[in-house]
Amino acid sequence: MRFAVLGPVRVWRGGQEVDPGSRQQRLILALLLARAGRPVGIMDFVALLWDERPPRSAVNIVHLHLGSLRRLFEPDLRPRASGRWLVGDAAGYRMVVDADGLDLLRFRDLVRQARTADDPVAALATYVRALELSRGPCAGAPDLISRPVADFEAVDNEYADLVGEATELALRAGTARTVLPMLRRVAAQRPLDEAVQAKLLLTLSAAGQQAEAIALYQELRGRLSDELGIDPGRELQEAYRKVLRHDAAGSAEPPEVPLRDEGPLAAGPLVVPAQLLPDLPHFTGRAESLRRALALIHGRAPTGALRIVAIEGIPGVGKTTLATHLAYRVADEFPDGQLYADLRGLDPDAALAPGEVLQAFLHALGVRGPDIPVNELARSGLYRSVLAERRVLIVLDNVRDADQVRPLLPGAPGSLVLVTSRYSLAGLAATHGADVLALDVLPNDEARDLLVSRLGPARALADRPALDEIVTLCGGLPLALAVVAARTLARPGYRLSAVARELHDTRGSLDGFDVDDPDSDLRAIFSWSYRGLSPSAARLFRLLALHPGPDVTLPAAASLGGLPARTARGVFGELVRSRLVTERRPGRYGAHDLIAAYARELLHDTDTAAERDAATDRLLGYYRRAAYAANRHINPEIDADPPEILDGVVDESPSTGMEAADWFAAEREVLKAVMRQANDVGRVYDAWQLELTVQGFYQRDGWWQEWATVVRECLDAASGAGDSAGAANMLRSLAGAQFYLGNSTSALALLERALTIFTELGNASREALTLRNIGEVSFAVGDYHRSAACHHQALRIAESLGEQITQLDVLCRLADTQYELGDRTLSFATIGRALAMSEQLGRDVRRSECHLRRANLYLRERQYAESLADWTAAEELSTAISHRVHMVRAKLGLGDTAYAMGDRSAARTAWLAALALSNDSNPGQEAGIRHRLAKLGHRADGVAA
């Protein structure tokens, strides 16, 4: 016997095709074949044939059709005898067939071969062989039944997904025509599926049919607007932009197309970054430098190469000030916004990698976190694509070298890049045609004008010799002049002659940061300001050198100094007024690299090792305590140990989940640096404990790659220190990052290593959590038997420990595994037990999770009333606790159930509500919702209009 279900149902017996029988009999056979060997219950057949209104004789009719099929397959089969092909048992009826006898199984076997092939050409050929097995919609369902059937739709979705995989491979191989016929067919069947249509656009373009691709997009845009009332989504817009860029090489100009700002390549007005630093209110001088810079910017034709102006010079010479002022002068010429990044190239240990800057820039340009590639090369490509049709001003400050800049350059003309560096950027000029502006110290007249503008003419010109001496002693260095002016203004009765004398008396050198002119030594300038501080401010200034991050908040500085928050505010204000510390963003402060270097020198000369260690302990204690408190709102079941409460550490506890998320986002770079510092000084335990409190934020906001990087550092440190518990916890954490990055095989290997260590340590609690994780990953890769075994083992351990939360979590996941293994009754009992536990413990988040999971099981069982009740309960709970992810899941489920019941209007309402709530926490969420909405427009019945 041979069977086919990838298209109208067909049957061959002994090489001869036979008629499968009546419509109902074809449907029964189609469902058996679509399940491909998995059992089908009698009530599944009844629901398939009659939906919700079966006749009383429905079961008997089904049995008659099953008997007819058995005789069709085996004409000589005796009554009541067990057949070879169609067998029945307690679980239901199933077909006994293999890949040689069923095209669906042959299709899946070819797919496995293609996915494991080493040669891309061979893989694509195997994909095409699999795709060519299909002759249309599964079972020819549209001709057999008027309503959707989940099993048939699942096979169609499987085929469509494979067409997508093959298309991506064909596009990379430059052989788009090989998959175009299959892709056209899927696109015709799914006219409102934007992911499919996007691939068709790209494939048509790659096959040289740009005109058809452009016309198709215009048709799709109108159809989405007319039938669903929505604009094209992110993926479809990106595909169209790629088509236009390909078409732009021809003679015709691409048409103007209005786009909503919904995706990585959107060009609407909603995402216009404005990241420039504040312009200096007393900017004076630099007239010649400004003239030259403006000439370089405007000297090229609009269609010329990318404009890059690199400003280089010694530290403190005013490169950032000039670049910022210059940027404001020309900002109106770049209507699509301004990007700014301090690459911290002065400190090789703290310099930003281009990939980190690209991630921040893509976020600022409107690209959602999960849409940002992990690979730096891919990020750079996406960045150039986003900027391809934009005119943006980009300021890259404190660059180390040309290599740090190159990935951050746009690929198309129209934008301007301003780069500042203390080092030579001749390499950037050689490879990218950058114009280099070498910035020297201020001439005396401009330096004098700067002081006069800051101090006021009356005071500055009252003692002209002293003014000239100050200019000379500052060596024309703008940073030194600014510090002197700030200090002088802070003492209204102080004469300029006294200022000049102090500068003269404190002249010296700054080791490691020497300048060419010995009269412009910065240590004298910084020392003069430092000596004017109160003892408390001077101490805090020195201790700030221990802070490893790019900026610091007042609570962190107070903890570093062991000061009460109110006292610290006044002391810190003194530092800000002295200009030794500046407010870079509201509430966040930092010191210039050279000032920080000076503070480090003072710290080691003035404070004992014990005092430095105590300050480092307080700083680490502050971040551990604050992160722990913030994580209570994001992940209440924290794996980390509660931090020790140290004297002098300020308590900063967010009061809401939103505040906690904002805190983590603002401190992300600092926390990374603090963990690295803790590992470097041997505080390994504190480092990995802090990582455990931060990983919930990484997971929530999609910082998968950064999560993996940080946890690897903690893992290496813990392993090197012989901290087995730390190593095991970091292995488990790294597995989470790998899982979210799509590396399930790596995640399982890491979890197995962690499990071994936890078992050896006798840490049963962590052993249970790790087994639960292994069960989750095994479920995700389809290994349901292993998933069930791990969940059962985790459950036994958690029960023995009395850890009810772990029990509850395991039961939730075990229910889904049991269902996939065919034990539906036990699955519902398990999820019911979990729900009862969540109600007893008063855990609303987990109550919501249980309702969501049970609702989905009821939906799969076509028990629509029960499913609706659970979706509704989950929606009410998640709304009450403002759990957006659960709210979206509940609304999706309500829509799915309404759709299955034939209530298309209610389905559309629920799905649109889910679309409005969704955001970038789930990369495929928007696409999934849009796919659901697209189904409503499949037939022109007016409901989806």
Residue pairs with C-beta under 8 A, 6 or more apart in sequence:
1 11
1 12
1 13
1 73
1 85
1 97
1 101
2 11
2 12
2 100
2 101
2 102
3 9
3 10
3 11
3 12
3 29
3 33
3 95
3 97
3 101
3 102
3 103
4 10
4 11
4 102
4 103
4 135
5 30
5 33
5 34
5 102
5 103
5 104
5 138
5 139
5 155
6 103
6 104
6 107
6 133
6 134
6 135
6 136
6 138
6 155
6 159
7 134
7 135
7 136
7 137
7 138
7 139
7 140
8 135
8 136
8 139
8 140
8 143
9 20
9 26
9 29
9 30
9 33
9 139
9 140
10 17
10 20
11 17
11 18
11 19
11 20
11 29
11 72
11 73
12 18
13 72
13 73
18 72
20 26
20 29
20 69
20 72
21 29
21 65
21 68
21 69
21 72
22 65
23 144
24 49
24 61
24 65
25 65
25 68
25 69
26 139
26 144
27 48
27 49
27 139
27 144
27 145
28 45
28 48
28 49
28 62
28 65
28 66
28 69
29 69
30 138
30 139
30 141
30 144
30 152
31 40
31 44
31 45
31 48
31 139
31 149
31 151
32 40
32 86
32 93
32 94
32 95
33 95
33 97
33 102
33 104
33 139
34 104
34 138
34 139
34 151
34 152
34 154
34 155
35 94
35 95
35 151
36 95
36 97
36 102
36 104
36 105
36 108
37 94
37 95
37 96
37 97
37 105
38 94
38 822
39 89
39 91
39 92
39 93
39 94
39 822
40 92
40 93
40 94
41 91
41 92
42 59
42 62
42 63
42 92
42 93
44 92
45 62
45 65
46 54
46 58
46 59
46 62
47 54
47 862
48 145
48 149
49 58
49 61
49 62
50 58
51 147
55 61
66 86
66 88
66 93
69 86
70 77
70 83
70 85
70 86
71 77
73 83
73 84
73 85
73 86
74 83
74 84
74 85
77 83
84 96
85 95
85 96
85 97
86 93
86 94
86 95
86 96
87 93
87 94
87 96
88 94
91 822
95 102
97 105
98 105
99 105
99 106
99 108
99 109
100 106
103 133
104 155
106 130
106 133
107 130
107 133
107 134
107 159
110 126
110 127
110 129
110 130
110 133
111 127
111 130
111 162
113 126
114 123
114 124
114 126
114 127
114 130
114 166
115 123
117 123
117 126
120 169
120 172
120 173
121 173
123 169
124 166
124 169
124 170
124 173
124 175
124 178
127 162
127 165
127 166
127 169
127 179
128 166
128 178
128 179
128 182
130 162
131 159
131 162
131 163
131 166
131 179
131 182
132 182
134 159
134 182
136 185
137 152
137 156
137 189
138 151
138 152
138 153
138 155
138 156
138 159
139 149
139 152
141 149
141 152
147 902
148 900
148 935
150 860
150 900
156 189
159 186
160 186
160 190
160 193
160 196
163 179
163 182
163 183
163 186
163 196
163 199
164 195
164 196
164 199
166 179
166 182
167 176
167 179
167 183
167 199
167 202
167 203
168 199
170 176
170 178
170 179
170 203
171 202
171 203
171 206
174 206
176 202
176 203
176 206
176 207
177 207
179 203
180 203
180 204
180 207
183 196
183 199
183 200
183 203
184 200
186 196
187 193
187 196
187 197
187 200
190 196
190 197
190 934
190 938
191 197
191 220
191 223
191 934
191 937
191 938
192 223
192 224
192 227
192 228
192 933
192 934
192 935
192 937
192 938
193 931
193 934
194 220
194 224
194 232
194 233
194 235
194 236
194 927
194 930
194 931
194 934
195 235
195 927
195 931
197 216
197 220
197 236
197 239
198 235
198 236
198 238
198 239
199 239
200 213
200 216
201 213
201 216
201 217
201 236
201 239
201 240
201 242
201 243
202 213
202 239
202 242
202 243
204 210
204 212
204 213
204 216
204 243
205 213
205 242
205 243
205 246
205 247
210 243
210 246
210 247
210 250
213 240
213 243
214 240
214 243
214 244
214 247
214 254
214 255
217 232
217 236
217 240
217 243
217 257
220 232
220 236
221 231
221 232
221 257
223 937
224 230
224 231
224 232
225 231
226 945
227 936
227 937
227 944
227 945
228 933
228 934
228 936
228 937
228 944
229 945
230 930
230 933
231 259
231 260
231 262
232 240
232 259
232 260
233 262
233 263
233 926
233 927
233 930
234 262
234 263
234 264
234 265
234 266
234 371
234 926
235 263
235 927
237 259
237 260
237 262
237 263
237 265
237 266
238 263
238 264
238 265
238 385
240 257
241 265
241 385
241 388
241 389
242 385
244 254
244 257
245 388
247 254
248 254
259 266
259 267
259 268
260 266
260 268
261 267
261 268
261 269
261 270
261 271
261 366
263 366
263 367
263 371
264 362
264 365
264 366
264 367
264 368
264 371
264 382
264 385
264 386
265 385
265 386
265 388
266 366
267 336
267 389
267 390
270 366
271 337
271 364
271 365
271 366
272 335
272 336
272 337
273 337
273 338
273 339
273 364
273 365
273 392
274 337
274 338
275 337
275 338
275 339
275 340
275 364
275 395
276 324
276 327
276 328
276 331
276 338
276 340
276 393
276 395
277 320
277 324
277 340
277 584
278 324
279 324
279 325
279 328
280 321
280 324
280 325
282 450
282 453
282 454
283 321
283 325
284 446
284 449
284 450
284 453
285 442
285 443
285 446
285 447
285 449
285 450
286 318
286 322
286 325
286 442
286 446
287 446
289 322
289 437
289 439
290 322
290 325
290 326
290 329
292 437
293 309
293 311
293 322
293 326
293 437
294 326
294 329
294 330
296 307
296 309
296 435
296 437
297 307
297 309
297 326
297 330
297 416
300 307
302 413
302 414
303 413
304 413
305 413
305 433
306 409
306 410
306 411
306 412
306 413
306 415
306 417
306 432
306 433
307 413
307 415
307 416
307 417
308 409
308 416
308 417
308 419
308 428
308 432
308 433
308 434
308 435
309 326
309 416
309 417
309 418
309 419
309 434
309 435
309 437
310 419
310 420
310 421
310 425
310 428
310 429
310 434
310 435
310 436
310 437
311 319
311 322
311 323
311 418
311 419
311 420
311 421
311 437
311 439
312 319
312 420
312 421
312 422
312 423
312 424
312 425
312 436
312 437
312 438
312 439
313 319
313 422
313 438
313 439
313 440
314 422
314 441
314 477
314 515
314 516
315 346
315 422
315 479
315 513
315 515
315 522
315 592
315 593
315 594
316 477
316 478
316 479
316 480
316 515
316 522
316 592
316 594
317 439
317 440
317 441
317 477
317 478
317 479
318 439
318 442
318 477
318 478
318 479
319 397
319 420
319 421
319 422
319 439
320 397
320 398
320 420
321 478
322 439
323 395
323 397
323 418
323 420
324 395
326 418
327 338
327 393
327 395
327 418
330 393
330 416
331 338
331 393
333 391
333 393
333 416
334 391
334 392
334 393
334 415
334 416
335 391
336 390
336 391
336 392
337 364
337 365
337 390
337 392
337 393
338 392
338 393
338 394
338 395
339 361
339 364
339 365
339 392
339 393
339 394
339 395
340 394
340 395
340 397
341 352
341 357
341 360
341 361
341 395
341 396
341 397
341 408
342 352
342 397
342 398
342 550
343 351
343 352
343 357
343 396
343 397
343 398
343 399
343 400
343 404
344 350
344 351
344 352
344 398
344 550
344 593
345 351
345 398
345 399
345 400
345 401
345 404
345 421
345 422
345 423
346 398
346 400
346 422
346 593
347 593
348 400
350 548
350 550
350 673
351 400
351 404
352 404
353 376
354 376
354 380
354 404
354 405
354 406
354 407
354 408
355 376
355 379
355 407
355 705
356 706
357 396
357 408
358 372
358 376
358 379
358 380
358 383
358 407
358 408
359 372
359 379
361 383
361 394
361 408
362 372
362 379
362 382
362 383
362 386
363 369
363 372
365 383
365 386
365 387
367 382
367 386
368 919
368 920
368 923
369 701
369 702
369 703
369 920
369 921
370 702
370 920
370 921
370 922
370 923
371 920
371 923
372 379
372 382
372 702
373 379
373 381
373 382
374 704
374 705
374 741
376 407
377 407
379 407
380 407
380 408
383 407
383 408
383 410
384 410
384 411
384 412
387 410
387 411
387 412
387 415
388 410
388 411
388 412
389 412
390 414
390 415
391 414
391 415
392 410
392 415
392 416
393 415
393 416
393 418
394 408
394 410
394 415
394 416
394 417
394 418
395 417
395 418
395 419
395 420
396 405
396 408
396 417
396 418
396 419
396 420
397 420
398 420
398 421
398 422
398 593
399 405
399 419
399 420
399 421
399 423
399 425
400 421
400 423
401 421
401 423
401 425
401 427
402 425
402 427
402 428
402 431
403 427
405 417
405 419
405 425
405 428
406 428
406 431
406 432
408 417
409 417
409 432
410 417
419 425
419 428
419 434
425 434
425 436
426 436
428 434
428 436
429 435
429 436
440 476
441 447
441 475
441 476
441 477
441 517
441 520
442 450
442 476
442 477
442 478
442 481
443 476
444 468
444 471
444 472
444 476
446 476
447 471
447 474
447 476
447 481
448 467
448 468
448 471
450 478
450 481
450 482
450 485
451 460
451 467
451 470
451 471
451 481
451 484
451 485
452 460
452 461
452 467
454 481
454 482
454 485
454 486
454 489
455 485
455 488
455 489
459 496
460 467
460 496
461 467
462 496
463 495
463 496
463 497
465 497
466 495
466 496
466 497
466 499
466 500
467 496
469 500
469 503
469 504
470 481
470 484
470 496
470 499
470 500
470 503
471 481
472 519
473 500
473 503
473 504
473 507
473 519
473 524
474 480
474 481
474 484
474 503
474 520
474 525
475 515
475 517
475 519
475 520
475 521
476 517
476 520
477 515
477 520
477 522
477 525
479 522
479 525
479 592
479 594
480 520
480 522
480 525
482 579
483 525
483 526
483 528
483 529
483 578
483 579
483 580
484 499
484 503
484 525
484 528
486 529
486 577
486 578
486 579
487 499
487 528
487 529
487 532
487 578
487 579
488 494
488 496
488 499
490 532
490 577
490 578
491 532
502 528
503 524
503 525
503 528
506 524
506 527
506 528
506 531
507 519
507 521
507 524
508 521
508 523
508 524
508 527
509 518
509 521
509 523
510 521
510 522
510 523
510 526
510 594
510 597
510 598
510 601
511 601
512 597
513 522
513 594
513 597
514 521
515 521
515 522
522 594
522 598
523 598
523 601
526 580
526 594
526 595
526 598
527 598
529 578
529 579
529 580
530 538
530 541
530 580
530 598
530 602
532 578
533 541
533 574
533 575
533 578
533 580
534 571
534 574
536 561
536 563
536 567
536 571
537 571
537 572
537 574
537 575
537 578
539 561
539 607
540 557
540 560
540 561
540 563
540 568
540 571
540 572
540 575
541 575
541 580
541 581
541 599
541 602
542 599
542 602
542 603
542 606
542 607
543 560
543 561
543 603
543 607
543 612
543 615
544 552
544 557
544 560
544 575
544 581
544 591
544 596
544 599
545 596
545 599
545 600
545 602
545 603
546 560
546 603
546 612
546 615
546 616
546 619
547 556
547 557
547 560
547 619
548 670
548 673
548 674
548 676
548 677
549 667
549 669
549 670
549 671
549 673
549 674
550 590
550 669
550 670
550 673
551 584
551 585
551 588
551 589
551 590
551 670
552 560
552 588
552 589
552 590
552 670
553 587
553 588
553 589
553 666
553 667
554 565
554 568
554 569
554 572
554 587
554 589
555 565
555 622
555 626
555 650
555 652
556 619
556 622
556 623
556 650
556 670
557 568
557 572
557 589
558 564
558 565
558 567
558 568
558 569
558 572
558 650
559 618
559 619
559 621
559 622
559 648
559 649
559 650
560 615
560 618
560 619
560 622
561 568
561 571
561 615
561 648
562 614
562 615
562 618
562 647
562 648
563 571
563 648
564 650
565 650
568 650
572 581
572 589
575 581
575 589
576 582
576 583
576 589
580 591
580 595
580 599
581 589
581 590
581 591
582 589
582 590
582 591
582 592
583 589
584 590
588 666
591 599
603 612
607 615
616 677
616 681
617 646
618 646
618 648
618 649
619 674
620 674
620 677
620 678
620 683
620 686
620 690
621 643
621 644
621 645
621 646
621 649
622 649
622 650
622 652
623 667
623 670
623 671
623 674
623 690
624 643
624 686
624 689
624 690
624 693
625 643
625 645
625 649
625 651
625 652
626 652
626 653
626 663
626 667
627 664
627 667
627 671
627 690
627 693
627 694
628 638
628 640
628 642
628 643
628 693
629 651
629 652
629 653
629 654
629 660
630 653
630 654
630 659
630 660
630 663
630 664
630 693
630 697
631 638
631 640
631 660
631 693
631 694
631 696
631 697
632 638
632 660
633 654
633 656
633 657
633 659
633 660
633 661
634 657
634 660
634 661
634 664
634 696
634 697
634 700
635 696
636 845
637 805
638 692
638 693
638 696
639 692
639 729
639 769
640 689
640 690
640 692
640 693
641 689
643 689
652 663
654 660
654 662
654 663
657 882
661 697
661 700
661 701
664 671
664 694
664 697
664 701
665 697
665 701
668 697
668 703
668 706
671 690
671 694
672 706
672 710
674 690
675 687
675 690
675 691
675 694
675 710
675 713
675 714
676 687
676 713
678 684
678 686
678 687
678 690
679 687
679 713
679 714
679 717
682 721
684 714
684 717
684 718
684 721
684 723
684 726
685 723
685 726
687 713
687 714
687 717
687 718
688 714
688 715
688 717
688 718
688 723
688 726
688 729
688 730
691 710
691 711
691 714
691 730
691 733
692 729
692 733
694 710
695 707
695 711
695 733
695 736
695 737
697 703
698 704
698 706
698 707
698 710
698 737
699 707
699 736
699 740
700 921
701 921
702 920
702 921
702 923
704 737
704 740
704 741
705 737
705 741
707 733
707 736
707 737
707 740
708 734
708 737
708 738
708 741
711 730
711 733
711 734
711 737
712 734
714 726
714 730
714 733
715 727
715 730
715 731
715 734
717 726
718 726
718 727
718 729
718 730
719 727
724 757
724 760
724 761
725 757
725 761
725 763
727 757
728 753
728 754
728 757
728 758
728 761
728 763
728 766
729 754
729 766
731 750
731 751
731 753
731 754
731 757
732 750
732 751
732 754
732 766
732 769
732 770
732 773
734 750
735 746
735 747
735 748
735 750
735 751
735 754
735 773
735 777
736 747
736 773
738 744
738 746
738 747
738 750
739 747
739 776
739 777
739 780
744 777
744 780
744 781
747 777
748 774
748 777
748 778
748 781
751 770
751 773
751 774
751 777
752 774
754 766
754 770
755 767
755 770
755 771
755 774
758 764
758 766
758 767
758 770
759 767
764 797
764 800
764 801
765 797
765 801
765 803
765 806
767 794
767 797
768 794
768 795
768 797
768 798
768 801
768 803
768 806
768 810
769 794
769 806
771 790
771 791
771 793
771 794
771 797
772 790
772 791
772 794
772 806
772 809
772 810
772 813
774 786
774 790
775 786
775 787
775 788
775 789
775 790
775 791
775 794
775 810
775 813
775 814
775 817
776 787
776 813
778 784
778 786
778 787
778 790
779 787
779 813
779 816
779 817
779 820
784 817
784 820
784 821
785 821
787 813
787 817
788 814
788 817
788 818
788 821
791 810
791 813
791 814
791 817
792 814
794 806
794 810
795 807
795 810
795 811
795 814
798 804
798 806
798 807
798 810
799 807
804 837
804 841
805 841
805 843
805 846
807 837
808 834
808 837
808 838
808 841
808 843
808 846
809 846
811 830
811 831
811 833
811 834
811 837
812 831
812 834
812 846
812 849
812 850
812 853
814 830
815 827
815 828
815 830
815 831
815 834
815 853
815 854
815 857
816 827
816 853
816 857
818 824
818 826
818 827
818 830
819 827
819 857
819 860
824 857
824 861
827 857
828 854
828 857
831 850
831 853
831 854
831 857
832 854
834 846
834 850
835 847
835 850
835 851
835 854
838 846
838 847
838 849
838 850
839 847
844 877
844 880
844 881
845 881
845 883
845 886
847 877
848 874
848 877
848 878
848 881
848 883
848 886
848 890
849 886
851 870
851 871
851 873
851 874
851 877
851 890
852 870
852 871
852 874
852 886
852 889
852 890
852 893
854 870
855 867
855 868
855 869
855 870
855 871
855 874
855 890
855 893
855 897
856 867
856 893
858 864
858 866
858 867
858 870
859 867
859 893
859 896
859 897
859 900
862 900
864 897
864 900
864 901
867 893
867 897
868 894
868 897
871 890
871 893
871 894
871 897
872 890
872 894
874 886
874 889
874 890
874 893
875 887
875 890
875 891
875 894
877 883
877 886
878 884
878 885
878 886
878 887
878 889
878 890
879 887
884 917
884 919
884 921
885 921
885 922
887 917
888 914
888 917
888 918
888 925
891 910
891 911
891 913
891 914
891 917
892 910
892 911
892 914
892 928
892 929
892 932
894 906
894 910
895 906
895 907
895 908
895 909
895 910
895 911
895 914
895 932
896 907
896 932
898 904
898 906
898 907
898 910
899 907
899 932
899 935
899 936
904 936
904 941
904 943
904 944
905 943
907 932
907 936
908 933
908 936
908 943
908 944
911 929
911 932
911 933
912 933
914 929
915 926
915 929
915 930
915 933
918 925
918 926
918 929
933 944
936 943
936 944
937 944
